Amino acid sequence: MNQSPTIALFPEAGFGAGLNCVGIAQELRRQGANPVFICHPGFTGVFAEYGFKEYHLPQTIKNSAESVEDYWQSFISTHRPHFNLNSIEQLPTYVAPTWEAIVDTAIAVEDDLAVLLDRIKPDAILLDNVIMFPAIAKAGCPWVRIVSCAETELPDPGVPPYLSGIPVENERDCAAFRKEYEKCTRASHDRYNKFRKSRRMPDLPPGIFIEPSPTLNLLLAPSAIRYDRKVPLPEKQFVFLEGCVRREPAFELPAFPVTDGPLIYTSFGSLGAIDTDLIRRMIDVFATIPARFVVNVGGFEESYDHIPDNVFLGNWFPQPSVVAVSALFIHHGGNNSFCEALFHGVPSLVMPYCWDGHDNAQRAEATGAGRRVDRAIWTAQTLRSEIMSLLEDHETQERLRGISRQMQTKSGTKKAAETILDAVSGTR
Protein backbone atom coordinates (compact mmCIF):
# COMPACT_ATOMS: atom_id res chain seq x y z
CA MET A 1 0.00 0.00 0.00
CA ASN A 2 1.27 3.43 -0.89
CA GLN A 3 -0.54 5.21 1.93
CA SER A 4 -2.20 4.36 5.19
CA PRO A 5 -5.73 3.09 4.55
CA THR A 6 -8.46 4.70 6.61
CA ILE A 7 -10.56 2.04 8.34
CA ALA A 8 -13.83 3.23 9.87
CA LEU A 9 -15.02 1.11 12.78
CA PHE A 10 -18.72 1.30 13.65
CA PRO A 11 -19.57 -0.76 16.75
CA GLU A 12 -23.07 -0.97 18.18
CA ALA A 13 -23.98 1.22 21.13
CA GLY A 14 -22.61 -1.17 23.73
CA PHE A 15 -19.28 -1.45 25.51
CA GLY A 16 -18.79 -5.10 24.54
CA ALA A 17 -18.71 -4.42 20.80
CA GLY A 18 -16.99 -1.06 21.27
CA LEU A 19 -14.09 -2.41 23.30
CA ASN A 20 -13.73 -5.43 21.05
CA CYS A 21 -13.27 -3.01 18.14
CA VAL A 22 -10.62 -1.16 20.19
CA GLY A 23 -8.50 -4.33 20.21
CA ILE A 24 -8.70 -4.61 16.42
CA ALA A 25 -8.06 -0.90 15.96
CA GLN A 26 -4.97 -1.04 18.17
CA GLU A 27 -3.48 -3.71 15.92
CA LEU A 28 -4.55 -1.94 12.70
CA ARG A 29 -2.74 1.15 13.93
CA ARG A 30 0.35 -0.89 14.80
CA GLN A 31 0.36 -2.27 11.26
CA GLY A 32 0.26 1.21 9.72
CA ALA A 33 -3.45 1.79 9.07
CA ASN A 34 -5.49 4.79 10.17
CA PRO A 35 -8.41 3.44 12.23
CA VAL A 36 -11.18 5.89 13.14
CA PHE A 37 -14.43 5.37 15.05
CA ILE A 38 -18.01 6.32 14.29
CA CYS A 39 -19.73 6.89 17.64
CA HIS A 40 -23.32 6.59 18.72
CA PRO A 41 -24.48 9.33 21.11
CA GLY A 42 -23.35 8.45 24.60
CA PHE A 43 -19.96 7.06 23.49
CA THR A 44 -18.16 10.32 22.90
CA GLY A 45 -14.65 10.09 24.33
CA VAL A 46 -14.62 6.29 24.80
CA PHE A 47 -12.42 5.69 21.75
CA ALA A 48 -10.53 8.98 21.99
CA GLU A 49 -9.24 7.75 25.34
CA TYR A 50 -7.39 5.03 23.41
CA GLY A 51 -6.00 7.63 21.01
CA PHE A 52 -8.42 7.18 18.10
CA LYS A 53 -10.18 9.91 16.13
CA GLU A 54 -13.93 9.90 16.63
CA TYR A 55 -16.71 10.92 14.25
CA HIS A 56 -19.95 11.51 16.12
CA LEU A 57 -23.45 10.83 14.94
CA PRO A 58 -25.35 14.07 15.63
CA GLN A 59 -26.93 14.57 19.04
CA THR A 60 -30.43 15.93 18.72
CA ILE A 61 -32.77 16.76 21.59
CA LYS A 62 -34.33 13.30 21.24
CA ASN A 63 -31.01 11.58 20.58
CA SER A 64 -28.60 13.23 22.99
CA ALA A 65 -25.94 11.36 24.94
CA GLU A 66 -27.94 11.83 28.12
CA SER A 67 -31.24 10.70 26.63
CA VAL A 68 -29.66 7.64 25.00
CA GLU A 69 -28.06 6.58 28.30
CA ASP A 70 -31.30 7.28 30.18
CA TYR A 71 -33.29 5.37 27.55
CA TRP A 72 -31.23 2.19 27.82
CA GLN A 73 -31.03 2.32 31.60
CA SER A 74 -34.80 2.74 31.69
CA PHE A 75 -35.19 -0.05 29.13
CA ILE A 76 -33.09 -2.46 31.18
CA SER A 77 -34.77 -1.47 34.45
CA THR A 78 -38.19 -2.04 32.90
CA HIS A 79 -37.20 -5.47 31.64
CA ARG A 80 -35.19 -6.55 34.68
CA PRO A 81 -37.94 -8.94 35.92
CA HIS A 82 -37.74 -10.72 32.55
CA PHE A 83 -34.08 -11.59 33.14
CA ASN A 84 -35.21 -14.28 35.58
CA LEU A 85 -37.09 -16.05 32.78
CA ASN A 86 -35.58 -18.79 30.64
CA SER A 87 -34.49 -18.01 27.09
CA ILE A 88 -37.71 -19.03 25.33
CA GLU A 89 -39.86 -17.14 27.86
CA GLN A 90 -37.75 -14.04 27.18
CA LEU A 91 -38.59 -14.03 23.46
CA PRO A 92 -41.92 -12.14 23.71
CA THR A 93 -41.03 -10.21 26.88
CA TYR A 94 -37.48 -9.02 26.18
CA VAL A 95 -36.06 -10.15 22.83
CA ALA A 96 -38.94 -8.84 20.71
CA PRO A 97 -38.92 -5.35 22.33
CA THR A 98 -35.13 -5.24 22.00
CA TRP A 99 -35.30 -5.95 18.27
CA GLU A 100 -37.91 -3.20 17.96
CA ALA A 101 -35.49 -0.79 19.65
CA ILE A 102 -32.58 -1.92 17.47
CA VAL A 103 -34.62 -1.41 14.28
CA ASP A 104 -35.64 2.05 15.57
CA THR A 105 -31.96 2.92 15.99
CA ALA A 106 -30.96 1.64 12.55
CA ILE A 107 -33.65 3.73 10.87
CA ALA A 108 -32.94 6.83 12.98
CA VAL A 109 -29.20 7.00 12.26
CA GLU A 110 -29.27 6.01 8.59
CA ASP A 111 -29.18 9.47 6.99
CA ASP A 112 -26.61 10.85 9.44
CA LEU A 113 -24.46 7.76 8.98
CA ALA A 114 -24.47 8.23 5.20
CA VAL A 115 -23.32 11.84 5.66
CA LEU A 116 -20.50 10.79 7.99
CA LEU A 117 -19.27 8.06 5.65
CA ASP A 118 -19.22 10.51 2.76
CA ARG A 119 -17.15 12.83 4.92
CA ILE A 120 -14.69 10.14 6.10
CA LYS A 121 -14.37 8.39 2.72
CA PRO A 122 -12.95 5.23 4.33
CA ASP A 123 -11.10 2.51 2.48
CA ALA A 124 -13.11 -0.06 4.45
CA ILE A 125 -15.78 -0.16 7.15
CA LEU A 126 -15.83 -2.59 10.08
CA LEU A 127 -19.34 -3.20 11.36
CA ASP A 128 -19.69 -4.87 14.76
CA ASN A 129 -23.46 -4.96 15.11
CA VAL A 130 -26.42 -7.32 14.99
CA ILE A 131 -28.21 -5.28 12.31
CA MET A 132 -27.20 -3.98 8.88
CA PHE A 133 -27.23 -0.31 7.89
CA PRO A 134 -27.91 0.33 4.18
CA ALA A 135 -25.58 3.36 4.26
CA ILE A 136 -22.67 0.99 4.84
CA ALA A 137 -23.51 -1.20 1.86
CA LYS A 138 -23.76 1.93 -0.32
CA ALA A 139 -20.60 3.68 0.92
CA GLY A 140 -18.53 2.67 -2.11
CA CYS A 141 -15.94 0.64 -0.21
CA PRO A 142 -15.73 -2.92 1.18
CA TRP A 143 -17.31 -3.59 4.53
CA VAL A 144 -16.33 -6.25 7.05
CA ARG A 145 -18.79 -7.90 9.42
CA ILE A 146 -17.54 -8.65 12.91
CA VAL A 147 -19.48 -11.32 14.80
CA SER A 148 -18.62 -10.47 18.38
CA CYS A 149 -21.67 -12.19 19.83
CA ALA A 150 -21.67 -15.97 20.10
CA GLU A 151 -21.01 -18.12 17.04
CA THR A 152 -24.72 -19.00 17.09
CA GLU A 153 -25.38 -15.67 15.35
CA LEU A 154 -24.55 -17.50 12.10
CA PRO A 155 -27.15 -20.30 11.74
CA ASP A 156 -26.26 -23.88 10.86
CA PRO A 157 -27.95 -27.27 11.48
CA GLY A 158 -25.06 -28.18 13.76
CA VAL A 159 -25.37 -25.01 15.83
CA PRO A 160 -28.17 -24.29 18.35
CA PRO A 161 -30.50 -21.36 17.64
CA TYR A 162 -29.20 -17.88 18.39
CA LEU A 163 -29.95 -16.62 21.93
CA SER A 164 -31.37 -19.97 23.05
CA GLY A 165 -28.67 -21.40 25.31
CA ILE A 166 -29.98 -24.85 24.35
CA PRO A 167 -27.57 -27.75 23.64
CA VAL A 168 -27.68 -28.63 19.95
CA GLU A 169 -28.44 -32.25 20.88
CA ASN A 170 -31.87 -31.18 22.22
CA GLU A 171 -33.42 -31.13 18.76
CA ARG A 172 -37.03 -30.75 19.91
CA ASP A 173 -36.23 -27.74 22.13
CA CYS A 174 -34.11 -26.17 19.39
CA ALA A 175 -36.94 -26.53 16.87
CA ALA A 176 -39.47 -25.04 19.30
CA PHE A 177 -37.17 -22.10 20.01
CA ARG A 178 -36.58 -21.36 16.31
CA LYS A 179 -40.32 -21.35 15.65
CA GLU A 180 -41.05 -19.04 18.59
CA TYR A 181 -38.13 -16.76 17.72
CA GLU A 182 -39.43 -16.17 14.18
CA LYS A 183 -42.93 -15.57 15.52
CA CYS A 184 -41.81 -13.03 18.14
CA THR A 185 -39.48 -11.13 15.80
CA ARG A 186 -41.85 -11.08 12.81
CA ALA A 187 -43.22 -7.56 13.36
CA SER A 188 -39.81 -5.91 13.78
CA HIS A 189 -38.37 -8.00 10.94
CA ASP A 190 -41.16 -7.00 8.56
CA ARG A 191 -40.63 -3.35 9.48
CA TYR A 192 -36.89 -3.68 8.95
CA ASN A 193 -37.33 -5.32 5.55
CA LYS A 194 -39.70 -2.50 4.54
CA PHE A 195 -36.96 -0.02 5.50
CA ARG A 196 -34.39 -1.98 3.49
CA LYS A 197 -36.68 -1.97 0.48
CA SER A 198 -36.98 1.83 0.72
CA ARG A 199 -33.17 1.93 0.45
CA ARG A 200 -33.10 -0.52 -2.47
CA MET A 201 -31.71 -3.33 -0.37
CA PRO A 202 -32.94 -6.94 -0.71
CA ASP A 203 -35.13 -8.57 1.94
CA LEU A 204 -33.52 -10.82 4.53
CA PRO A 205 -34.92 -14.23 5.56
CA PRO A 206 -37.18 -14.46 8.65
CA GLY A 207 -35.32 -13.82 11.91
CA ILE A 208 -32.19 -12.50 10.15
CA PHE A 209 -31.32 -8.81 10.53
CA ILE A 210 -27.84 -8.71 8.96
CA GLU A 211 -26.35 -10.48 5.96
CA PRO A 212 -22.78 -11.78 5.65
CA SER A 213 -20.28 -9.42 4.11
CA PRO A 214 -19.37 -10.42 0.56
CA THR A 215 -15.79 -9.42 1.37
CA LEU A 216 -14.90 -10.64 4.88
CA ASN A 217 -16.57 -11.85 8.06
CA LEU A 218 -14.62 -12.15 11.31
CA LEU A 219 -15.90 -14.48 14.06
CA LEU A 220 -14.49 -14.16 17.56
CA ALA A 221 -15.26 -17.69 18.76
CA PRO A 222 -11.97 -19.36 19.77
CA SER A 223 -11.33 -22.89 18.54
CA ALA A 224 -11.79 -24.30 22.06
CA ILE A 225 -15.52 -23.46 22.03
CA ARG A 226 -16.46 -23.70 18.33
CA TYR A 227 -19.20 -25.95 17.01
CA ASP A 228 -18.85 -28.70 14.43
CA ARG A 229 -20.78 -27.05 11.63
CA LYS A 230 -22.72 -29.23 9.20
CA VAL A 231 -22.13 -26.72 6.39
CA PRO A 232 -18.58 -25.38 6.61
CA LEU A 233 -18.21 -21.64 6.07
CA PRO A 234 -16.03 -20.59 3.11
CA GLU A 235 -12.61 -20.03 4.67
CA LYS A 236 -11.63 -16.96 2.64
CA GLN A 237 -14.89 -15.15 3.40
CA PHE A 238 -15.35 -16.31 7.01
CA VAL A 239 -12.30 -16.09 9.26
CA PHE A 240 -12.37 -17.40 12.82
CA LEU A 241 -10.21 -15.62 15.36
CA GLU A 242 -8.83 -16.84 18.67
CA GLY A 243 -10.81 -14.14 20.42
CA CYS A 244 -9.91 -10.48 20.07
CA VAL A 245 -8.59 -9.15 23.38
CA ARG A 246 -7.52 -5.51 23.59
CA ARG A 247 -4.44 -4.15 25.35
CA GLU A 248 -5.01 -2.33 28.65
CA PRO A 249 -2.64 -0.89 31.27
CA ALA A 250 -1.57 -3.25 34.03
CA PHE A 251 -4.08 -3.52 36.87
CA GLU A 252 -2.91 -2.17 40.21
CA LEU A 253 -4.31 -4.41 42.91
CA PRO A 254 -6.28 -2.37 45.47
CA ALA A 255 -5.29 -2.46 49.12
CA PHE A 256 -7.58 -4.96 50.83
CA PRO A 257 -7.81 -5.10 54.64
CA VAL A 258 -7.78 -8.85 53.99
CA THR A 259 -4.51 -9.78 52.28
CA ASP A 260 -4.89 -13.53 51.75
CA GLY A 261 -6.86 -15.56 49.25
CA PRO A 262 -7.23 -15.76 45.45
CA LEU A 263 -8.54 -12.80 43.48
CA ILE A 264 -12.02 -13.10 41.93
CA TYR A 265 -13.34 -10.55 39.46
CA THR A 266 -17.09 -9.94 39.05
CA SER A 267 -18.69 -7.87 36.28
CA PHE A 268 -22.07 -8.07 34.58
CA GLY A 269 -21.33 -5.38 32.02
CA SER A 270 -22.44 -1.77 31.89
CA LEU A 271 -26.14 -2.63 31.73
CA GLY A 272 -26.04 -5.57 34.14
CA ALA A 273 -24.70 -3.27 36.84
CA ILE A 274 -28.20 -1.81 37.08
CA ASP A 275 -29.32 -4.91 39.01
CA THR A 276 -27.98 -3.73 42.34
CA ASP A 277 -30.25 -6.09 44.33
CA LEU A 278 -28.61 -9.10 42.69
CA ILE A 279 -25.08 -7.82 43.22
CA ARG A 280 -25.82 -6.89 46.84
CA ARG A 281 -26.97 -10.49 47.52
CA MET A 282 -23.80 -11.80 45.89
CA ILE A 283 -21.58 -9.53 47.98
CA ASP A 284 -23.19 -10.99 51.12
CA VAL A 285 -22.03 -14.41 49.92
CA PHE A 286 -18.56 -13.12 48.96
CA ALA A 287 -18.08 -12.03 52.58
CA THR A 288 -18.16 -15.71 53.63
CA ILE A 289 -15.50 -16.90 51.14
CA PRO A 290 -11.72 -16.90 51.80
CA ALA A 291 -10.93 -14.87 48.69
CA ARG A 292 -10.64 -11.25 47.57
CA PHE A 293 -13.29 -9.86 45.22
CA VAL A 294 -13.08 -6.97 42.77
CA VAL A 295 -16.62 -6.06 41.69
CA ASN A 296 -17.58 -3.73 38.85
CA VAL A 297 -20.78 -1.97 39.92
CA GLY A 298 -20.84 0.66 37.17
CA GLY A 299 -22.20 4.02 38.21
CA PHE A 300 -24.07 2.62 41.21
CA GLU A 301 -21.44 2.66 43.97
CA GLU A 302 -23.74 4.73 46.19
CA SER A 303 -26.19 1.79 46.26
CA TYR A 304 -23.84 -0.23 48.49
CA ASP A 305 -23.62 0.90 52.09
CA HIS A 306 -21.93 -2.17 53.59
CA ILE A 307 -18.77 -3.44 51.88
CA PRO A 308 -16.97 -6.45 53.43
CA ASP A 309 -13.21 -6.24 53.98
CA ASN A 310 -12.56 -8.77 51.21
CA VAL A 311 -14.57 -6.83 48.57
CA PHE A 312 -13.48 -3.83 46.50
CA LEU A 313 -16.07 -1.96 44.40
CA GLY A 314 -15.41 0.28 41.40
CA ASN A 315 -17.25 1.88 38.52
CA TRP A 316 -14.72 0.83 35.86
CA PHE A 317 -11.71 -1.47 35.58
CA PRO A 318 -9.27 -2.33 32.76
CA GLN A 319 -11.05 -5.66 32.49
CA PRO A 320 -8.54 -7.76 30.48
CA SER A 321 -5.79 -6.74 32.91
CA VAL A 322 -7.93 -7.64 35.94
CA VAL A 323 -8.92 -11.00 34.46
CA ALA A 324 -5.25 -11.75 33.76
CA VAL A 325 -4.43 -11.76 37.49
CA SER A 326 -7.66 -13.41 38.67
CA ALA A 327 -8.34 -17.00 39.67
CA LEU A 328 -12.02 -16.83 38.65
CA PHE A 329 -14.21 -14.53 36.57
CA ILE A 330 -17.91 -14.23 37.46
CA HIS A 331 -19.78 -12.63 34.55
CA HIS A 332 -22.98 -12.48 32.50
CA GLY A 333 -21.78 -14.44 29.48
CA GLY A 334 -21.03 -11.51 27.19
CA ASN A 335 -18.75 -12.69 24.42
CA ASN A 336 -15.98 -10.24 25.31
CA SER A 337 -15.96 -11.39 28.92
CA PHE A 338 -16.03 -15.07 27.97
CA CYS A 339 -13.19 -14.66 25.44
CA GLU A 340 -11.10 -12.64 27.90
CA ALA A 341 -11.45 -15.40 30.48
CA LEU A 342 -10.37 -18.02 27.93
CA PHE A 343 -7.51 -15.84 26.68
CA HIS A 344 -6.08 -15.58 30.18
CA GLY A 345 -6.86 -19.18 31.17
CA VAL A 346 -9.37 -18.22 33.86
CA PRO A 347 -12.49 -20.30 34.68
CA SER A 348 -15.86 -18.61 34.12
CA LEU A 349 -18.82 -18.69 36.46
CA VAL A 350 -21.58 -17.46 34.16
CA MET A 351 -24.84 -15.99 35.42
CA PRO A 352 -26.60 -14.97 32.17
CA TYR A 353 -29.50 -12.58 32.05
CA CYS A 354 -30.21 -12.10 28.34
CA TRP A 355 -29.12 -12.25 24.72
CA ASP A 356 -26.05 -14.36 23.87
CA GLY A 357 -25.22 -14.74 27.56
CA HIS A 358 -27.43 -17.85 27.43
CA ASP A 359 -25.40 -19.24 24.51
CA ASN A 360 -22.04 -18.59 26.13
CA ALA A 361 -23.15 -19.98 29.51
CA GLN A 362 -24.20 -23.21 27.81
CA ARG A 363 -20.95 -23.32 25.85
CA ALA A 364 -18.83 -22.74 28.97
CA GLU A 365 -20.36 -25.81 30.58
CA ALA A 366 -20.33 -27.94 27.42
CA THR A 367 -16.61 -27.32 26.80
CA GLY A 368 -15.49 -27.49 30.42
CA ALA A 369 -14.49 -23.81 30.50
CA GLY A 370 -16.70 -23.00 33.46
CA ARG A 371 -20.09 -23.36 35.09
CA ARG A 372 -23.50 -21.76 34.77
CA VAL A 373 -25.58 -20.44 37.69
CA ASP A 374 -29.25 -19.64 37.15
CA ARG A 375 -29.78 -16.06 38.33
CA ALA A 376 -33.37 -16.80 39.36
CA ILE A 377 -32.91 -19.75 41.71
CA TRP A 378 -29.43 -19.64 43.24
CA THR A 379 -28.99 -19.65 46.98
CA ALA A 380 -26.10 -18.46 49.12
CA GLN A 381 -25.10 -22.09 49.60
CA THR A 382 -25.16 -23.00 45.90
CA LEU A 383 -23.25 -19.87 44.84
CA ARG A 384 -20.60 -20.43 47.48
CA SER A 385 -20.31 -24.08 46.50
CA GLU A 386 -19.86 -23.27 42.79
CA ILE A 387 -17.18 -20.66 43.53
CA MET A 388 -15.22 -22.95 45.83
CA SER A 389 -15.54 -25.85 43.40
CA LEU A 390 -14.07 -23.86 40.51
CA LEU A 391 -11.26 -22.52 42.69
CA GLU A 392 -10.32 -26.09 43.60
CA ASP A 393 -10.81 -27.63 40.12
CA HIS A 394 -7.17 -28.08 39.10
CA GLU A 395 -8.05 -30.19 36.04
CA THR A 396 -10.14 -27.36 34.55
CA GLN A 397 -7.45 -24.83 35.43
CA GLU A 398 -4.79 -26.86 33.62
CA ARG A 399 -7.00 -27.27 30.53
CA LEU A 400 -7.67 -23.54 30.47
CA ARG A 401 -3.97 -22.78 30.69
CA GLY A 402 -3.54 -24.77 27.47
CA ILE A 403 -6.36 -22.84 25.80
CA SER A 404 -4.74 -19.59 26.94
CA ARG A 405 -1.38 -20.54 25.42
CA GLN A 406 -3.03 -21.35 22.10
CA MET A 407 -5.05 -18.11 22.01
CA GLN A 408 -2.09 -15.93 22.97
CA THR A 409 0.17 -17.60 20.41
CA LYS A 410 -2.37 -17.05 17.63
CA SER A 411 -3.28 -13.42 18.29
CA GLY A 412 -6.85 -12.71 17.23
CA THR A 413 -6.25 -8.97 16.92
CA LYS A 414 -3.19 -9.53 14.72
CA LYS A 415 -5.01 -11.96 12.44
CA ALA A 416 -8.01 -9.62 12.22
CA ALA A 417 -5.84 -6.67 11.19
CA GLU A 418 -3.90 -8.72 8.64
CA THR A 419 -7.01 -10.13 6.97
CA ILE A 420 -8.70 -6.72 6.93
CA LEU A 421 -5.68 -5.04 5.32
CA ASP A 422 -5.38 -7.87 2.80
CA ALA A 423 -9.04 -7.39 1.88
CA VAL A 424 -8.53 -3.64 1.51
CA SER A 425 -5.38 -3.98 -0.62
CA GLY A 426 -7.23 -6.32 -2.95
CA THR A 427 -9.91 -3.72 -3.67
CA ARG A 428 -7.89 -0.49 -3.87
C-alpha positions, -999 to +999 in steps of 0.1 A: +000+000+000+013+034-009-005+052+019-022+044+052-057+031+045-085+047+066-106+020+083-138+032+099-150+011+128-187+013+136-196-008+167-231-010+182-240+012+211-226-012+237-193-014+255-188-051+245-187-044+208-170-011+213-141-024+233-137-054+210-133-030+181-106-012+202-085-043+202-087-046+164-081-009+160-050-010+182-035-037+159-045-019+127-027+012+139+004-009+148+004-023+113+003+012+097-034+018+091-055+048+102-084+034+122-112+059+131-144+054+151-180+063+143-197+069+176-233+066+187-245+093+211-233+084+246-200+071+235-182+103+229-147+101+243-146+063+248-124+057+218-105+090+220-092+077+253-074+050+234-060+076+210-084+072+181-102+099+161-139+099+166-167+109+143-199+115+161-234+108+149-254+141+156-269+146+190-304+159+187-328+168+216-343+133+212-310+116+206-286+132+230-259+114+249-279+118+281-312+107+266-297+076+250-281+066+283-313+073+302-333+054+276-312+022+278-310+023+316-348+027+317-352-001+291-331-025+312-348-015+344-382-020+329-372-055+316-352-066+347-379-089+359-377-107+326-341-116+331-352-143+356-371-161+328-356-188+306-345-180+271-377-190+253-399-171+279-377-140+272-386-140+235-419-121+237-410-102+269-375-090+262-361-101+228-389-088+207-389-054+223-351-052+220-353-059+183-379-032+180-355-008+196-326-019+175-346-014+143-356+020+156-320+029+160-310+016+125-337+037+109-329+068+130-292+070+123-293+060+086-292+095+070-266+108+094-245+078+090-245+082+052-233+118+057-205+108+080-193+081+056-192+105+028-171+128+049-147+101+061-144+084+027-130+052+043-111+025+025-131-001+044-158-002+071-158-026+101-193-032+114-197-049+148-235-050+151-264-073+150-282-053+123-272-040+089-272-003+079-279+003+042-256+034+043-227+010+048-235-012+019-238+019-003-206+037+009-185+027-021-159+006-002-157-029+012-173-036+045-163-062+070-188-079+094-175-086+129-195-113+148-186-105+184-217-122+198-217-160+201-210-181+170-247-190+171-254-157+154-246-175+121-271-203+117-263-239+109-280-273+115-251-282+138-254-250+158-282-243+183-305-214+176-292-179+184-300-166+219-314-200+231-287-214+253-300-248+244-276-277+236-277-286+200-284-322+209-319-312+222-334-311+188-370-307+199-362-277+221-341-262+194-369-265+169-395-250+193-372-221+200-366-214+163-403-213+157-411-190+186-381-168+177-394-162+142-429-156+155-418-130+181-395-111+158-419-111+128-432-076+134-398-059+138-384-080+109-412-070+086-406-033+095-369-037+089-373-053+055-397-025+045-370+000+055-344-020+035-367-020+005-370+018+007-332+019+005-331-005-025-317-033-004-329-069-007-351-086+019-335-108+045-349-142+056-372-145+087-353-138+119-322-125+101-313-088+105-278-087+090-263-105+060-228-118+057-203-094+041-194-104+006-158-094+014-149-106+049-166-118+081-146-122+113-159-145+141-145-142+176-153-177+188-120-194+198-113-229+185-118-243+221-155-235+220-165-237+183-192-259+170-188-287+144-208-270+116-227-292+092-221-267+064-186-254+066-182-216+061-160-206+031-126-200+047-116-170+026-149-151+034-154-163+070-123-161+093-124-174+128-102-156+154-088-168+187-108-141+204-099-105+201-086-091+234-075-055+236-044-042+254-050-023+287-026-009+313-016-033+340-041-035+369-029-022+402-043-044+429-063-024+455-053-025+491-076-050+508-078-051+546-078-089+540-045-098+523-049-135+518-069-156+493-072-158+454-085-128+435-120-131+419-133-106+395-171-099+390-187-079+363-221-081+346-213-054+320-224-018+319-261-026+317-260-056+341-247-033+368-282-018+371-293-049+390-280-037+423-302-061+443-286-091+427-251-078+432-258-069+468-270-105+475-238-118+459-216-095+480-232-110+511-220-144+499-186-131+490-181-120+526-182-157+536-155-169+511-117-169+518-109-149+487-106-112+476-133-099+452-131-070+428-166-061+417-176-037+388-208-020+399-208+007+372-222+040+382-241+026+412-214+027+440-237+047+462-262+018+463-238-002+485-236+009+521-219-022+536-188-034+519-170-064+534-132-062+540-126-088+512-146-068+486-135-038+465-161-020+444-154+003+414-173+019+385-147+008+359-117-015+356-093-023+328-110-057+325-085-078+305-058-067+329-079-076+359-089-110+345-052-117+338-044-118+375-077-134+387-083-170+397-120-168+387-142-145+366-179-142+375-198-126+346-230-125+325-218-144+295-210-115+272-188-127+244-160-102+253-160-114+289-160-151+280-132-147+254-111-126+279-115-154+305-104-180+279-075-158+267-061-156+302-069-192+312-094-182+339-125-203+347-159-186+341-188-187+365-216-175+342-248-160+354-266-150+322-295-126+321-302-121+283-291-123+247-260-144+239-252-147+276-274-178+274-254-192+245-220-186+261-231-200+295-242-232+278-209-233+258-188-227+290-204-258+306-203-279+274-166-273+268-155-275+304-145-238+305-167-230+335-201-234+351-235-218+348-256-204+377-292-196+372-298-161+383-334-168+394-329-197+417-294-196+432-290-196+470-261-185+491-251-221+496-252-230+459-232-199+448-206-204+475-203-241+465-199-233+428-172-207+435-152-230+458-155-259+434-141-239+405-113-225+427-103-261+436-108-276+401-072-281+391-080-302+360-101-274+345-075-248+354-048-269+336-070-273+305-077-235+305-040-228+307-035-248+275-064-228+258-047-196+269-014-205+254-030-213+221-051-181+220-021-159+230+002-176+204-024-170+176-033-134+183-069-127+172-063-090+169-032-095+147-050-120+124-080-096+122-058-067+112-039-087+086-070-101+070-087-067+069-057-050+053-054-079+028-090-074+019-085-036+015-054-040-006-072-063-030-099-037-037-079-005-039 
